Amino acid sequence: MKRKINIERLYSLGDYKNIKFSEEVSEIPEELVNNEQFITILTSLMILRIEQTYNKYIKLMESTRGRSTDDAISLIEDLKINQLDNLLDFMKETKKEK
């Protein structure tokens, strides 16, 4: 039987505003779920990835501070397009390797 582990972290942004990040790993074999060392390592990694995501979010929000809404949206759109291009390039490279 396969299992999954989900970790959620709620961060306060001040002024009664919060943001929640989560990390999920699914299809974990039963023998690994019952292995304490594996679970400790996996959950630590998941927590670190959430912290990293939160810090990237804070950095992004700081880069949009002081900009008009249109400028902030444009910046985020440019970043999104760049990441989509990176993903497409990765997928093309992976396909070539097969």
mmCIF file as gemmi writes it, N, C-alpha and C atoms, coordinates in Angstrom:
data_model
loop_
_atom_site.group_PDB
_atom_site.id
_atom_site.type_symbol
_atom_site.label_atom_id
_atom_site.label_alt_id
_atom_site.label_comp_id
_atom_site.label_asym_id
_atom_site.label_entity_id
_atom_site.label_seq_id
_atom_site.pdbx_PDB_ins_code
_atom_site.Cartn_x
_atom_site.Cartn_y
_atom_site.Cartn_z
_atom_site.occupancy
_atom_site.B_iso_or_equiv
_atom_site.pdbx_formal_charge
_atom_site.auth_seq_id
_atom_site.auth_asym_id
_atom_site.pdbx_PDB_model_num
ATOM 1 N N . MET Axp A 1 ? 0.849 -1.183 0 1 0 ? 1 A 1
ATOM 2 C CA . MET Axp A 1 ? 0 0 0 1 0 ? 1 A 1
ATOM 3 C C . MET Axp A 1 ? 0.891 1.242 0 1 0 ? 1 A 1
ATOM 4 N N . LYS Axp A 2 ? 0.608 2.164 -0.882 1 0 ? 2 A 1
ATOM 5 C CA . LYS Axp A 2 ? 1.368 3.406 -0.996 1 0 ? 2 A 1
ATOM 6 C C . LYS Axp A 2 ? 0.769 4.458 -0.068 1 0 ? 2 A 1
ATOM 7 N N . ARG Axp A 3 ? 1.637 5.323 0.43 1 0 ? 3 A 1
ATOM 8 C CA . ARG Axp A 3 ? 1.201 6.388 1.334 1 0 ? 3 A 1
ATOM 9 C C . ARG Axp A 3 ? 1.654 7.734 0.803 1 0 ? 3 A 1
ATOM 10 N N . LYS Axp A 4 ? 1.182 8.785 1.463 1 0 ? 4 A 1
ATOM 11 C CA . LYS Axp A 4 ? 1.65 10.118 1.13 1 0 ? 4 A 1
ATOM 12 C C . LYS Axp A 4 ? 1.884 10.905 2.408 1 0 ? 4 A 1
ATOM 13 N N . ILE Axp A 5 ? 2.775 11.882 2.289 1 0 ? 5 A 1
ATOM 14 C CA . ILE Axp A 5 ? 3.071 12.771 3.406 1 0 ? 5 A 1
ATOM 15 C C . ILE Axp A 5 ? 2.849 14.188 2.911 1 0 ? 5 A 1
ATOM 16 N N . ASN Axp A 6 ? 2.135 14.963 3.714 1 0 ? 6 A 1
ATOM 17 C CA . ASN Axp A 6 ? 1.85 16.356 3.368 1 0 ? 6 A 1
ATOM 18 C C . ASN Axp A 6 ? 2.222 17.219 4.562 1 0 ? 6 A 1
ATOM 19 N N . ILE Axp A 7 ? 2.974 18.276 4.301 1 0 ? 7 A 1
ATOM 20 C CA . ILE Axp A 7 ? 3.343 19.229 5.342 1 0 ? 7 A 1
ATOM 21 C C . ILE Axp A 7 ? 2.841 20.592 4.914 1 0 ? 7 A 1
ATOM 22 N N . GLU Axp A 8 ? 2.198 21.289 5.839 1 0 ? 8 A 1
ATOM 23 C CA . GLU Axp A 8 ? 1.724 22.65 5.583 1 0 ? 8 A 1
ATOM 24 C C . GLU Axp A 8 ? 2.349 23.585 6.595 1 0 ? 8 A 1
ATOM 25 N N . ARG Axp A 9 ? 2.628 24.796 6.145 1 0 ? 9 A 1
ATOM 26 C CA . ARG Axp A 9 ? 3.179 25.803 7.05 1 0 ? 9 A 1
ATOM 27 C C . ARG Axp A 9 ? 2.441 27.102 6.791 1 0 ? 9 A 1
ATOM 28 N N . LEU Axp A 10 ? 1.95 27.711 7.853 1 0 ? 10 A 1
ATOM 29 C CA . LEU Axp A 10 ? 1.227 28.97 7.778 1 0 ? 10 A 1
ATOM 30 C C . LEU Axp A 10 ? 2.154 30.075 8.265 1 0 ? 10 A 1
ATOM 31 N N . TYR Axp A 11 ? 2.337 31.1 7.432 1 0 ? 11 A 1
ATOM 32 C CA . TYR Axp A 11 ? 3.189 32.236 7.771 1 0 ? 11 A 1
ATOM 33 C C . TYR Axp A 11 ? 2.322 33.474 7.952 1 0 ? 11 A 1
ATOM 34 N N . SER Axp A 12 ? 2.631 34.259 8.953 1 0 ? 12 A 1
ATOM 35 C CA . SER Axp A 12 ? 1.934 35.523 9.162 1 0 ? 12 A 1
ATOM 36 C C . SER Axp A 12 ? 2.614 36.598 8.331 1 0 ? 12 A 1
ATOM 37 N N . LEU Axp A 13 ? 1.8 37.358 7.614 1 0 ? 13 A 1
ATOM 38 C CA . LEU Axp A 13 ? 2.31 38.473 6.828 1 0 ? 13 A 1
ATOM 39 C C . LEU Axp A 13 ? 2.031 39.805 7.515 1 0 ? 13 A 1
ATOM 40 N N . GLY Axp A 14 ? 1.475 39.752 8.708 1 0 ? 14 A 1
ATOM 41 C CA . GLY Axp A 14 ? 1.122 40.963 9.441 1 0 ? 14 A 1
ATOM 42 C C . GLY Axp A 14 ? -0.279 41.422 9.072 1 0 ? 14 A 1
ATOM 43 N N . ASP Axp A 15 ? -0.805 42.34 9.859 1 0 ? 15 A 1
ATOM 44 C CA . ASP Axp A 15 ? -2.141 42.893 9.609 1 0 ? 15 A 1
ATOM 45 C C . ASP Axp A 15 ? -3.187 41.802 9.387 1 0 ? 15 A 1
ATOM 46 N N . TYR Axp A 16 ? -3.108 40.733 10.159 1 0 ? 16 A 1
ATOM 47 C CA . TYR Axp A 16 ? -4.067 39.62 10.096 1 0 ? 16 A 1
ATOM 48 C C . TYR Axp A 16 ? -4.088 38.929 8.734 1 0 ? 16 A 1
ATOM 49 N N . LYS Axp A 17 ? -2.99 39.034 8.004 1 0 ? 17 A 1
ATOM 50 C CA . LYS Axp A 17 ? -2.861 38.349 6.716 1 0 ? 17 A 1
ATOM 51 C C . LYS Axp A 17 ? -1.916 37.167 6.898 1 0 ? 17 A 1
ATOM 52 N N . ASN Axp A 18 ? -2.281 36.063 6.288 1 0 ? 18 A 1
ATOM 53 C CA . ASN Axp A 18 ? -1.464 34.855 6.356 1 0 ? 18 A 1
ATOM 54 C C . ASN Axp A 18 ? -1.291 34.286 4.954 1 0 ? 18 A 1
ATOM 55 N N . ILE Axp A 19 ? -0.258 33.459 4.828 1 0 ? 19 A 1
ATOM 56 C CA . ILE Axp A 19 ? -0.063 32.711 3.589 1 0 ? 19 A 1
ATOM 57 C C . ILE Axp A 19 ? 0.334 31.299 3.974 1 0 ? 19 A 1
ATOM 58 N N . LYS Axp A 20 ? -0.201 30.312 3.248 1 0 ? 20 A 1
ATOM 59 C CA . LYS Axp A 20 ? 0.071 28.924 3.552 1 0 ? 20 A 1
ATOM 60 C C . LYS Axp A 20 ? 0.808 28.282 2.382 1 0 ? 20 A 1
ATOM 61 N N . PHE Axp A 21 ? 1.877 27.563 2.71 1 0 ? 21 A 1
ATOM 62 C CA . PHE Axp A 21 ? 2.609 26.786 1.723 1 0 ? 21 A 1
ATOM 63 C C . PHE Axp A 21 ? 2.535 25.327 2.146 1 0 ? 21 A 1
ATOM 64 N N . SER Axp A 22 ? 2.513 24.45 1.168 1 0 ? 22 A 1
ATOM 65 C CA . SER Axp A 22 ? 2.488 23.024 1.496 1 0 ? 22 A 1
ATOM 66 C C . SER Axp A 22 ? 3.403 22.268 0.545 1 0 ? 22 A 1
ATOM 67 N N . GLU Axp A 23 ? 3.791 21.121 0.999 1 0 ? 23 A 1
ATOM 68 C CA . GLU Axp A 23 ? 4.654 20.228 0.231 1 0 ? 23 A 1
ATOM 69 C C . GLU Axp A 23 ? 4.077 18.836 0.411 1 0 ? 23 A 1
ATOM 70 N N . GLU Axp A 24 ? 3.951 18.098 -0.678 1 0 ? 24 A 1
ATOM 71 C CA . GLU Axp A 24 ? 3.388 16.75 -0.606 1 0 ? 24 A 1
ATOM 72 C C . GLU Axp A 24 ? 4.238 15.782 -1.401 1 0 ? 24 A 1
ATOM 73 N N . VAL Axp A 25 ? 4.456 14.633 -0.818 1 0 ? 25 A 1
ATOM 74 C CA . VAL Axp A 25 ? 5.121 13.531 -1.508 1 0 ? 25 A 1
ATOM 75 C C . VAL Axp A 25 ? 4.146 12.362 -1.458 1 0 ? 25 A 1
ATOM 76 N N . SER Axp A 26 ? 3.835 11.816 -2.609 1 0 ? 26 A 1
ATOM 77 C CA . SER Axp A 26 ? 2.872 10.714 -2.656 1 0 ? 26 A 1
ATOM 78 C C . SER Axp A 26 ? 3.531 9.46 -3.227 1 0 ? 26 A 1
ATOM 79 N N . GLU Axp A 27 ? 2.789 8.407 -3.187 1 0 ? 27 A 1
ATOM 80 C CA . GLU Axp A 27 ? 3.241 7.109 -3.702 1 0 ? 27 A 1
ATOM 81 C C . GLU Axp A 27 ? 4.488 6.596 -2.981 1 0 ? 27 A 1
ATOM 82 N N . ILE Axp A 28 ? 4.523 6.785 -1.671 1 0 ? 28 A 1
ATOM 83 C CA . ILE Axp A 28 ? 5.649 6.307 -0.868 1 0 ? 28 A 1
ATOM 84 C C . ILE Axp A 28 ? 5.361 4.854 -0.482 1 0 ? 28 A 1
ATOM 85 N N . PRO Axp A 29 ? 6.282 3.968 -0.784 1 0 ? 29 A 1
ATOM 86 C CA . PRO Axp A 29 ? 6.066 2.561 -0.421 1 0 ? 29 A 1
ATOM 87 C C . PRO Axp A 29 ? 5.953 2.388 1.098 1 0 ? 29 A 1
ATOM 88 N N . GLU Axp A 30 ? 5.151 1.434 1.499 1 0 ? 30 A 1
ATOM 89 C CA . GLU Axp A 30 ? 4.877 1.171 2.915 1 0 ? 30 A 1
ATOM 90 C C . GLU Axp A 30 ? 6.156 0.955 3.725 1 0 ? 30 A 1
ATOM 91 N N . GLU Axp A 31 ? 7.126 0.233 3.155 1 0 ? 31 A 1
ATOM 92 C CA . GLU Axp A 31 ? 8.353 -0.053 3.913 1 0 ? 31 A 1
ATOM 93 C C . GLU Axp A 31 ? 9.145 1.224 4.212 1 0 ? 31 A 1
ATOM 94 N N . LEU Axp A 32 ? 9.037 2.234 3.358 1 0 ? 32 A 1
ATOM 95 C CA . LEU Axp A 32 ? 9.721 3.502 3.628 1 0 ? 32 A 1
ATOM 96 C C . LEU Axp A 32 ? 8.951 4.356 4.622 1 0 ? 32 A 1
ATOM 97 N N . VAL Axp A 33 ? 7.637 4.307 4.564 1 0 ? 33 A 1
ATOM 98 C CA . VAL Axp A 33 ? 6.821 5.07 5.51 1 0 ? 33 A 1
ATOM 99 C C . VAL Axp A 33 ? 7.093 4.59 6.935 1 0 ? 33 A 1
ATOM 100 N N . ASN Axp A 34 ? 7.38 3.325 7.1 1 0 ? 34 A 1
ATOM 101 C CA . ASN Axp A 34 ? 7.643 2.767 8.424 1 0 ? 34 A 1
ATOM 102 C C . ASN Axp A 34 ? 9.104 2.903 8.858 1 0 ? 34 A 1
ATOM 103 N N . ASN Axp A 35 ? 9.932 3.502 8.005 1 0 ? 35 A 1
ATOM 104 C CA . ASN Axp A 35 ? 11.34 3.685 8.331 1 0 ? 35 A 1
ATOM 105 C C . ASN Axp A 35 ? 11.541 5.084 8.918 1 0 ? 35 A 1
ATOM 106 N N . GLU Axp A 36 ? 11.832 5.158 10.209 1 0 ? 36 A 1
ATOM 107 C CA . GLU Axp A 36 ? 11.934 6.444 10.911 1 0 ? 36 A 1
ATOM 108 C C . GLU Axp A 36 ? 13.021 7.341 10.326 1 0 ? 36 A 1
ATOM 109 N N . GLN Axp A 37 ? 14.153 6.769 9.967 1 0 ? 37 A 1
ATOM 110 C CA . GLN Axp A 37 ? 15.247 7.567 9.402 1 0 ? 37 A 1
ATOM 111 C C . GLN Axp A 37 ? 14.821 8.197 8.071 1 0 ? 37 A 1
ATOM 112 N N . PHE Axp A 38 ? 14.178 7.419 7.212 1 0 ? 38 A 1
ATOM 113 C CA . PHE Axp A 38 ? 13.701 7.937 5.933 1 0 ? 38 A 1
ATOM 114 C C . PHE Axp A 38 ? 12.706 9.073 6.147 1 0 ? 38 A 1
ATOM 115 N N . ILE Axp A 39 ? 11.744 8.873 7.035 1 0 ? 39 A 1
ATOM 116 C CA . ILE Axp A 39 ? 10.711 9.882 7.289 1 0 ? 39 A 1
ATOM 117 C C . ILE Axp A 39 ? 11.335 11.152 7.861 1 0 ? 39 A 1
ATOM 118 N N . THR Axp A 40 ? 12.301 11.031 8.749 1 0 ? 40 A 1
ATOM 119 C CA . THR Axp A 40 ? 12.973 12.201 9.309 1 0 ? 40 A 1
ATOM 120 C C . THR Axp A 40 ? 13.679 12.997 8.226 1 0 ? 40 A 1
ATOM 121 N N . ILE Axp A 41 ? 14.4 12.316 7.357 1 0 ? 41 A 1
ATOM 122 C CA . ILE Axp A 41 ? 15.114 12.987 6.27 1 0 ? 41 A 1
ATOM 123 C C . ILE Axp A 41 ? 14.12 13.632 5.297 1 0 ? 41 A 1
ATOM 124 N N . LEU Axp A 42 ? 13.09 12.886 4.934 1 0 ? 42 A 1
ATOM 125 C CA . LEU Axp A 42 ? 12.102 13.396 3.984 1 0 ? 42 A 1
ATOM 126 C C . LEU Axp A 42 ? 11.363 14.613 4.527 1 0 ? 42 A 1
ATOM 127 N N . THR Axp A 43 ? 10.911 14.547 5.754 1 0 ? 43 A 1
ATOM 128 C CA . THR Axp A 43 ? 10.175 15.69 6.314 1 0 ? 43 A 1
ATOM 129 C C . THR Axp A 43 ? 11.083 16.902 6.47 1 0 ? 43 A 1
ATOM 130 N N . SER Axp A 44 ? 12.34 16.69 6.841 1 0 ? 44 A 1
ATOM 131 C CA . SER Axp A 44 ? 13.279 17.816 6.914 1 0 ? 44 A 1
ATOM 132 C C . SER Axp A 44 ? 13.444 18.47 5.55 1 0 ? 44 A 1
ATOM 133 N N . LEU Axp A 45 ? 13.59 17.665 4.527 1 0 ? 45 A 1
ATOM 134 C CA . LEU Axp A 45 ? 13.711 18.192 3.166 1 0 ? 45 A 1
ATOM 135 C C . LEU Axp A 45 ? 12.456 18.963 2.763 1 0 ? 45 A 1
ATOM 136 N N . MET Axp A 46 ? 11.296 18.429 3.098 1 0 ? 46 A 1
ATOM 137 C CA . MET Axp A 46 ? 10.04 19.088 2.756 1 0 ? 46 A 1
ATOM 138 C C . MET Axp A 46 ? 9.925 20.442 3.472 1 0 ? 46 A 1
ATOM 139 N N . ILE Axp A 47 ? 10.298 20.479 4.739 1 0 ? 47 A 1
ATOM 140 C CA . ILE Axp A 47 ? 10.252 21.731 5.5 1 0 ? 47 A 1
ATOM 141 C C . ILE Axp A 47 ? 11.207 22.752 4.895 1 0 ? 47 A 1
ATOM 142 N N . LEU Axp A 48 ? 12.4 22.314 4.525 1 0 ? 48 A 1
ATOM 143 C CA . LEU Axp A 48 ? 13.37 23.226 3.909 1 0 ? 48 A 1
ATOM 144 C C . LEU Axp A 48 ? 12.86 23.779 2.574 1 0 ? 48 A 1
ATOM 145 N N . ARG Axp A 49 ? 12.197 22.94 1.807 1 0 ? 49 A 1
ATOM 146 C CA . ARG Axp A 49 ? 11.638 23.413 0.522 1 0 ? 49 A 1
ATOM 147 C C . ARG Axp A 49 ? 10.531 24.45 0.762 1 0 ? 49 A 1
ATOM 148 N N . ILE Axp A 50 ? 9.727 24.254 1.79 1 0 ? 50 A 1
ATOM 149 C CA . ILE Axp A 50 ? 8.689 25.232 2.129 1 0 ? 50 A 1
ATOM 150 C C . ILE Axp A 50 ? 9.338 26.549 2.542 1 0 ? 50 A 1
ATOM 151 N N . GLU Axp A 51 ? 10.37 26.483 3.375 1 0 ? 51 A 1
ATOM 152 C CA . GLU Axp A 51 ? 11.077 27.697 3.795 1 0 ? 51 A 1
ATOM 153 C C . GLU Axp A 51 ? 11.675 28.419 2.593 1 0 ? 51 A 1
ATOM 154 N N . GLN Axp A 52 ? 12.24 27.656 1.686 1 0 ? 52 A 1
ATOM 155 C CA . GLN Axp A 52 ? 12.823 28.236 0.476 1 0 ? 52 A 1
ATOM 156 C C . GLN Axp A 52 ? 11.742 28.924 -0.365 1 0 ? 52 A 1
ATOM 157 N N . THR Axp A 53 ? 10.608 28.295 -0.513 1 0 ? 53 A 1
ATOM 158 C CA . THR Axp A 53 ? 9.504 28.872 -1.275 1 0 ? 53 A 1
ATOM 159 C C . THR Axp A 53 ? 9.006 30.153 -0.621 1 0 ? 53 A 1
ATOM 160 N N . TYR Axp A 54 ? 8.876 30.137 0.697 1 0 ? 54 A 1
ATOM 161 C CA . TYR Axp A 54 ? 8.437 31.327 1.423 1 0 ? 54 A 1
ATOM 162 C C . TYR Axp A 54 ? 9.421 32.475 1.213 1 0 ? 54 A 1
ATOM 163 N N . ASN Axp A 55 ? 10.714 32.197 1.316 1 0 ? 55 A 1
ATOM 164 C CA . ASN Axp A 55 ? 11.713 33.243 1.124 1 0 ? 55 A 1
ATOM 165 C C . ASN Axp A 55 ? 11.731 33.779 -0.306 1 0 ? 55 A 1
ATOM 166 N N . LYS Axp A 56 ? 11.49 32.913 -1.275 1 0 ? 56 A 1
ATOM 167 C CA . LYS Axp A 56 ? 11.363 33.377 -2.668 1 0 ? 56 A 1
ATOM 168 C C . LYS Axp A 56 ? 10.135 34.27 -2.816 1 0 ? 56 A 1
ATOM 169 N N . TYR Axp A 57 ? 9.062 33.91 -2.141 1 0 ? 57 A 1
ATOM 170 C CA . TYR Axp A 57 ? 7.845 34.727 -2.172 1 0 ? 57 A 1
ATOM 171 C C . TYR Axp A 57 ? 8.126 36.112 -1.587 1 0 ? 57 A 1
ATOM 172 N N . ILE Axp A 58 ? 8.79 36.15 -0.429 1 0 ? 58 A 1
ATOM 173 C CA . ILE Axp A 58 ? 9.122 37.435 0.21 1 0 ? 58 A 1
ATOM 174 C C . ILE Axp A 58 ? 9.997 38.272 -0.718 1 0 ? 58 A 1
ATOM 175 N N . LYS Axp A 59 ? 10.981 37.65 -1.332 1 0 ? 59 A 1
ATOM 176 C CA . LYS Axp A 59 ? 11.872 38.358 -2.263 1 0 ? 59 A 1
ATOM 177 C C . LYS Axp A 59 ? 11.071 38.924 -3.446 1 0 ? 59 A 1
ATOM 178 N N . LEU Axp A 60 ? 10.156 38.144 -3.975 1 0 ? 60 A 1
ATOM 179 C CA . LEU Axp A 60 ? 9.318 38.605 -5.083 1 0 ? 60 A 1
ATOM 180 C C . LEU Axp A 60 ? 8.449 39.779 -4.654 1 0 ? 60 A 1
ATOM 181 N N . MET Axp A 61 ? 7.85 39.666 -3.481 1 0 ? 61 A 1
ATOM 182 C CA . MET Axp A 61 ? 6.998 40.758 -2.995 1 0 ? 61 A 1
ATOM 183 C C . MET Axp A 61 ? 7.813 42.033 -2.767 1 0 ? 61 A 1
ATOM 184 N N . GLU Axp A 62 ? 9.035 41.887 -2.277 1 0 ? 62 A 1
ATOM 185 C CA . GLU Axp A 62 ? 9.895 43.053 -2.084 1 0 ? 62 A 1
ATOM 186 C C . GLU Axp A 62 ? 10.252 43.698 -3.416 1 0 ? 62 A 1
ATOM 187 N N . SER Axp A 63 ? 10.428 42.885 -4.448 1 0 ? 63 A 1
ATOM 188 C CA . SER Axp A 63 ? 10.782 43.437 -5.763 1 0 ? 63 A 1
ATOM 189 C C . SER Axp A 63 ? 9.613 44.174 -6.416 1 0 ? 63 A 1
ATOM 190 N N . THR Axp A 64 ? 8.399 43.895 -5.96 1 0 ? 64 A 1
ATOM 191 C CA . THR Axp A 64 ? 7.236 44.587 -6.524 1 0 ? 64 A 1
ATOM 192 C C . THR Axp A 64 ? 6.8 45.778 -5.668 1 0 ? 64 A 1
ATOM 193 N N . ARG Axp A 65 ? 7.354 45.887 -4.458 1 0 ? 65 A 1
ATOM 194 C CA . ARG Axp A 65 ? 6.986 46.98 -3.553 1 0 ? 65 A 1
ATOM 195 C C . ARG Axp A 65 ? 7.355 48.324 -4.185 1 0 ? 65 A 1
ATOM 196 N N . GLY Axp A 66 ? 6.44 49.267 -4.106 1 0 ? 66 A 1
ATOM 197 C CA . GLY Axp A 66 ? 6.682 50.599 -4.649 1 0 ? 66 A 1
ATOM 198 C C . GLY Axp A 66 ? 6.365 50.728 -6.131 1 0 ? 66 A 1
ATOM 199 N N . ARG Axp A 67 ? 6.051 49.638 -6.762 1 0 ? 67 A 1
ATOM 200 C CA . ARG Axp A 67 ? 5.694 49.675 -8.188 1 0 ? 67 A 1
ATOM 201 C C . ARG Axp A 67 ? 4.18 49.837 -8.315 1 0 ? 67 A 1
ATOM 202 N N . SER Axp A 68 ? 3.786 50.325 -9.454 1 0 ? 68 A 1
ATOM 203 C CA . SER Axp A 68 ? 2.349 50.371 -9.718 1 0 ? 68 A 1
ATOM 204 C C . SER Axp A 68 ? 1.848 48.943 -9.897 1 0 ? 68 A 1
ATOM 205 N N . THR Axp A 69 ? 0.567 48.758 -9.773 1 0 ? 69 A 1
ATOM 206 C CA . THR Axp A 69 ? -0.004 47.419 -9.945 1 0 ? 69 A 1
ATOM 207 C C . THR Axp A 69 ? 0.317 46.871 -11.326 1 0 ? 69 A 1
ATOM 208 N N . ASP Axp A 70 ? 0.211 47.713 -12.339 1 0 ? 70 A 1
ATOM 209 C CA . ASP Axp A 70 ? 0.512 47.26 -13.707 1 0 ? 70 A 1
ATOM 210 C C . ASP Axp A 70 ? 1.971 46.845 -13.852 1 0 ? 70 A 1
ATOM 211 N N . ASP Axp A 71 ? 2.888 47.613 -13.271 1 0 ? 71 A 1
ATOM 212 C CA . ASP Axp A 71 ? 4.307 47.256 -13.334 1 0 ? 71 A 1
ATOM 213 C C . ASP Axp A 71 ? 4.582 45.956 -12.582 1 0 ? 71 A 1
ATOM 214 N N . ALA Axp A 72 ? 3.95 45.788 -11.432 1 0 ? 72 A 1
ATOM 215 C CA . ALA Axp A 72 ? 4.133 44.559 -10.651 1 0 ? 72 A 1
ATOM 216 C C . ALA Axp A 72 ? 3.615 43.351 -11.428 1 0 ? 72 A 1
ATOM 217 N N . ILE Axp A 73 ? 2.461 43.494 -12.037 1 0 ? 73 A 1
ATOM 218 C CA . ILE Axp A 73 ? 1.889 42.402 -12.839 1 0 ? 73 A 1
ATOM 219 C C . ILE Axp A 73 ? 2.797 42.087 -14.018 1 0 ? 73 A 1
ATOM 220 N N . SER Axp A 74 ? 3.338 43.109 -14.656 1 0 ? 74 A 1
ATOM 221 C CA . SER Axp A 74 ? 4.243 42.913 -15.792 1 0 ? 74 A 1
ATOM 222 C C . SER Axp A 74 ? 5.505 42.17 -15.362 1 0 ? 74 A 1
ATOM 223 N N . LEU Axp A 75 ? 6.069 42.552 -14.215 1 0 ? 75 A 1
ATOM 224 C CA . LEU Axp A 75 ? 7.263 41.885 -13.707 1 0 ? 75 A 1
ATOM 225 C C . LEU Axp A 75 ? 6.972 40.414 -13.426 1 0 ? 75 A 1
ATOM 226 N N . ILE Axp A 76 ? 5.873 40.143 -12.762 1 0 ? 76 A 1
ATOM 227 C CA . ILE Axp A 76 ? 5.514 38.76 -12.436 1 0 ? 76 A 1
ATOM 228 C C . ILE Axp A 76 ? 5.248 37.965 -13.713 1 0 ? 76 A 1
ATOM 229 N N . GLU Axp A 77 ? 4.598 38.58 -14.679 1 0 ? 77 A 1
ATOM 230 C CA . GLU Axp A 77 ? 4.337 37.906 -15.96 1 0 ? 77 A 1
ATOM 231 C C . GLU Axp A 77 ? 5.647 37.56 -16.667 1 0 ? 77 A 1
ATOM 232 N N . ASP Axp A 78 ? 6.598 38.492 -16.668 1 0 ? 78 A 1
ATOM 233 C CA . ASP Axp A 78 ? 7.904 38.228 -17.287 1 0 ? 78 A 1
ATOM 234 C C . ASP Axp A 78 ? 8.617 37.07 -16.59 1 0 ? 78 A 1
ATOM 235 N N . LEU Axp A 79 ? 8.569 37.051 -15.266 1 0 ? 79 A 1
ATOM 236 C CA . LEU Axp A 79 ? 9.189 35.958 -14.515 1 0 ? 79 A 1
ATOM 237 C C . LEU Axp A 79 ? 8.515 34.625 -14.817 1 0 ? 79 A 1
ATOM 238 N N . LYS Axp A 80 ? 7.197 34.657 -14.928 1 0 ? 80 A 1
ATOM 239 C CA . LYS Axp A 80 ? 6.445 33.436 -15.23 1 0 ? 80 A 1
ATOM 240 C C . LYS Axp A 80 ? 6.811 32.904 -16.614 1 0 ? 80 A 1
ATOM 241 N N . ILE Axp A 81 ? 6.865 33.794 -17.592 1 0 ? 81 A 1
ATOM 242 C CA . ILE Axp A 81 ? 7.224 33.388 -18.957 1 0 ? 81 A 1
ATOM 243 C C . ILE Axp A 81 ? 8.629 32.799 -18.982 1 0 ? 81 A 1
ATOM 244 N N . ASN Axp A 82 ? 9.543 33.424 -18.251 1 0 ? 82 A 1
ATOM 245 C CA . ASN Axp A 82 ? 10.91 32.923 -18.179 1 0 ? 82 A 1
ATOM 246 C C . ASN Axp A 82 ? 10.945 31.505 -17.607 1 0 ? 82 A 1
ATOM 247 N N . GLN Axp A 83 ? 10.18 31.27 -16.555 1 0 ? 83 A 1
ATOM 248 C CA . GLN Axp A 83 ? 10.146 29.935 -15.951 1 0 ? 83 A 1
ATOM 249 C C . GLN Axp A 83 ? 9.49 28.912 -16.875 1 0 ? 83 A 1
ATOM 250 N N . LEU Axp A 84 ? 8.461 29.328 -17.589 1 0 ? 84 A 1
ATOM 251 C CA . LEU Axp A 84 ? 7.834 28.417 -18.56 1 0 ? 84 A 1
ATOM 252 C C . LEU Axp A 84 ? 8.815 28.059 -19.672 1 0 ? 84 A 1
ATOM 253 N N . ASP Axp A 85 ? 9.591 29.038 -20.14 1 0 ? 85 A 1
ATOM 254 C CA . ASP Axp A 85 ? 10.626 28.764 -21.145 1 0 ? 85 A 1
ATOM 255 C C . ASP Axp A 85 ? 11.66 27.784 -20.611 1 0 ? 85 A 1
ATOM 256 N N . ASN Axp A 86 ? 12.071 27.982 -19.344 1 0 ? 86 A 1
ATOM 257 C CA . ASN Axp A 86 ? 13.024 27.056 -18.714 1 0 ? 86 A 1
ATOM 258 C C . ASN Axp A 86 ? 12.462 25.648 -18.65 1 0 ? 86 A 1
ATOM 259 N N . LEU Axp A 87 ? 11.185 25.54 -18.324 1 0 ? 87 A 1
ATOM 260 C CA . LEU Axp A 87 ? 10.538 24.232 -18.25 1 0 ? 87 A 1
ATOM 261 C C . LEU Axp A 87 ? 10.485 23.568 -19.621 1 0 ? 87 A 1
ATOM 262 N N . LEU Axp A 88 ? 10.127 24.335 -20.633 1 0 ? 88 A 1
ATOM 263 C CA . LEU Axp A 88 ? 10.086 23.789 -21.997 1 0 ? 88 A 1
ATOM 264 C C . LEU Axp A 88 ? 11.47 23.338 -22.448 1 0 ? 88 A 1
ATOM 265 N N . ASP Axp A 89 ? 12.488 24.137 -22.171 1 0 ? 89 A 1
ATOM 266 C CA . ASP Axp A 89 ? 13.86 23.754 -22.522 1 0 ? 89 A 1
ATOM 267 C C . ASP Axp A 89 ? 14.26 22.458 -21.822 1 0 ? 89 A 1
ATOM 268 N N . PHE Axp A 90 ? 13.913 22.357 -20.546 1 0 ? 90 A 1
ATOM 269 C CA . PHE Axp A 90 ? 14.218 21.146 -19.788 1 0 ? 90 A 1
ATOM 270 C C . PHE Axp A 90 ? 13.526 19.933 -20.407 1 0 ? 90 A 1
ATOM 271 N N . MET Axp A 91 ? 12.268 20.101 -20.752 1 0 ? 91 A 1
ATOM 272 C CA . MET Axp A 91 ? 11.513 18.983 -21.329 1 0 ? 91 A 1
ATOM 273 C C . MET Axp A 91 ? 12.092 18.572 -22.683 1 0 ? 91 A 1
ATOM 274 N N . LYS Axp A 92 ? 12.52 19.542 -23.484 1 0 ? 92 A 1
ATOM 275 C CA . LYS Axp A 92 ? 13.147 19.233 -24.778 1 0 ? 92 A 1
ATOM 276 C C . LYS Axp A 92 ? 14.447 18.467 -24.577 1 0 ? 92 A 1
ATOM 277 N N . GLU Axp A 93 ? 15.253 18.892 -23.617 1 0 ? 93 A 1
ATOM 278 C CA . GLU Axp A 93 ? 16.523 18.22 -23.34 1 0 ? 93 A 1
ATOM 279 C C . GLU Axp A 93 ? 16.285 16.798 -22.841 1 0 ? 93 A 1
ATOM 280 N N . THR Axp A 94 ? 15.297 16.633 -21.993 1 0 ? 94 A 1
ATOM 281 C CA . THR Axp A 94 ? 14.977 15.319 -21.469 1 0 ? 94 A 1
ATOM 282 C C . THR Axp A 94 ? 14.513 14.4 -22.591 1 0 ? 94 A 1
ATOM 283 N N . LYS Axp A 95 ? 13.726 14.943 -23.517 1 0 ? 95 A 1
ATOM 284 C CA . LYS Axp A 95 ? 13.234 14.155 -24.644 1 0 ? 95 A 1
ATOM 285 C C . LYS Axp A 95 ? 14.385 13.724 -25.554 1 0 ? 95 A 1
ATOM 286 N N . LYS Axp A 96 ? 15.373 14.609 -25.756 1 0 ? 96 A 1
ATOM 287 C CA . LYS Axp A 96 ? 16.537 14.278 -26.591 1 0 ? 96 A 1
ATOM 288 C C . LYS Axp A 96 ? 17.346 13.128 -26.002 1 0 ? 96 A 1
ATOM 289 N N . GLU Axp A 97 ? 17.422 13.089 -24.671 1 0 ? 97 A 1
ATOM 290 C CA . GLU Axp A 97 ? 18.212 12.066 -24.001 1 0 ? 97 A 1
ATOM 291 C C . GLU Axp A 97 ? 17.611 10.676 -24.144 1 0 ? 97 A 1
ATOM 292 N N . LYS Axp A 98 ? 16.342 10.581 -24.425 1 0 ? 98 A 1
ATOM 293 C CA . LYS Axp A 98 ? 15.673 9.274 -24.545 1 0 ? 98 A 1
ATOM 294 C C . LYS Axp A 98 ? 15.928 8.692 -25.867 1 0 ? 98 A 1
